[in-house]
Amino acid sequence: FGKHVHAPVVGGQVKHATEVMSSVKYPPEVVKAKSQALITTFDLDPNTPMKFRLIAPCSAYNEETNNYEHGELIITRKSIAFLSDTGKGTAIKRSEIKSTEQSKDPSEPQLKITYLGGKKSFNMKDMTKNDEARAVKIIGHLTRKKKSSNRKSFGLFGKKKKEQKEEENSDESDSHSDSHSDSQSESESSQSDDGNTAEEPNLLLAKELEEAEQRAEEERAKLEAERLAREEAERQLEIEAARVAQEEADRIAKAEEAARQVEEEAARKAAEEEAARIEAERLAQEEAERKAREEAERLAREEEERKVKEEAERLAQLEAERIAREEAARIEAERLAQEEAERKAKEEAERLAQEEAERLAQEEAERIAREEERKAKEEAAQQARELAEAETALANAEAERKAKEEAERLAREEEERKAREVQERKLQEEEAARAAQEAERLAQQEADRIAAEEAERKASAARATEEAEKAAAAASAVAAVAQVEKSRAIETPAATQKEPAKAGNPMCMWISLIVAILAVLLGLYS
């Protein structure tokens, strides 16, 4: 807002905007806005008077963030302030300023203000050359004012009055302020030696100073009286000249007023253009910052989405691994159950085969016992026949011949019977092997069915128990039939001899019994 914008009119021409000026007149709206900003930022009294010497955009170093912040440097009659774009502010009183330092090195601050006795520094950069030169000149003028105010207590002649006049002129006019401050600075430097001597704690010197002040007062009174006399003499002459001068002054004032209005209009337009440029720069910077923030937020969102996606994929992978482990455990459990069912079925088949083998062995033993018993009976019958033949040898030759033929026939039948028994045994063994295979197959089917349907297995177990009872009843019935046949064979040996054609009936019975048992087993496994 308003860098070197109100250039004064000299000889009807406006000075170039880049010429260094110690003070600038800013538009009322700019002054009001900056005054309100300072009052709000530093919590000042709303009625605090302010005269702006310089308002310049720049960047200042923030010791808290260790970065440069963009804002505006504002210099008034009493202090120096910096307002950042973030709303924070820094203020330095005129009495705290020690020195300024400029640097052309890009890595160093462009302008450095040392204050609080050199304990602190305020670093700035991004200033235009004109703003930098003006700031240095104005700050130097402020420090000279501070030094001159510190020498007021030494009683220098007419010093206080001159300083007050210098400050007033500094506020009224820029060019006059510069020339007056330079001359005043030389005057101060010439008088500083006397002031230094006054600082010594010497009573004699203090007394001499008081006498010098008294003489100076007397001299000033005498000069004042002479001046009044001259003024009274000259006043009459000046009245007429004043009238002519007033007319000339009115004409000049009108010309100056017109020039001033032209100057103010030009300055106002320049200030508006400068304000528009600064506002455009601020908007462009805000837009760039907004885009940077949006880009950072977009990148942050993308990073967050990527992390969420990776986390989801990781969780999905863990879930898939868990499901795979559970599936593998389930398959392993099913495999173990299958193996256990197969093992139980195999054991059951082996048990049944063992029972069948034992049963066959028992039947074979019973058959052998019956055979031996039959042979014993046949031997007894043979002996009886031999005795009968011995007794009737002479009388029944024909009977002997028939007996011999009968014996030969019986022997042939016995051999044929033994051959049939061997063949039947082989058939029985083959049938038992097939039954064992069928039992094993049925056991495998039963195991598969048990693994698939547990409820059906319980029902099948109940049915198997019932069928087992039926099989036991059938076996008991078969055993009873076998016992009856055995007793019948014992009781009727002669009938067996007389009816050789019926000797194979017990084998048929055993075959029927085996078929019945196999049928029972098939019913159990089905």
Secondary structure, 3 states (H helix, E strand, C coil): CCCCCCCCEECCEECCCCCCCCCCCCCHHHHHHHHHHHHHHHCCCCCCCCCEEEEEEEEEEECCCCEEEEEEEEEECCEEEEEECCCCEEEEEHHHEEEEEECCCCCCCCEEEEECCCCEEEEEECCCHHHHHHHHHHHHHHHHHHHHHHCHHHCCCCHHHHHHHHHHHHHHCHHHHHHHHHHHHHHHHHHHHHHHHHCCCCHHHHHHHHHHHHHHHHHHHHHHHHHHHHHHHHHHHHHHHHHHHHHHHHHHHHHHHHHHHHHHHHHHHHHHHHHHHHHHHHHHHHHHHHHHHHHHHHHHHHHHHHHHHHHHHHHHHHHHHHHHHHHHHHHHHHHHHHHHHHHHHHHHHHHHHHHHHHHHHHHHHHHHHHHHHHHHHHHHHHHHHHHHHHHCCCCCHHHHHHHHHHHHHHHHHHHHHHHHHHHHHHHHHHHHHHHHHHHHHHHHHHHHHHHHCHHHHHHHHHHHHHHHHHHHHHHHHHHHHHHHHHHHHHHCHHHHHHCHHHCCHHHHHHHHHHHHHHHHHHHHHC
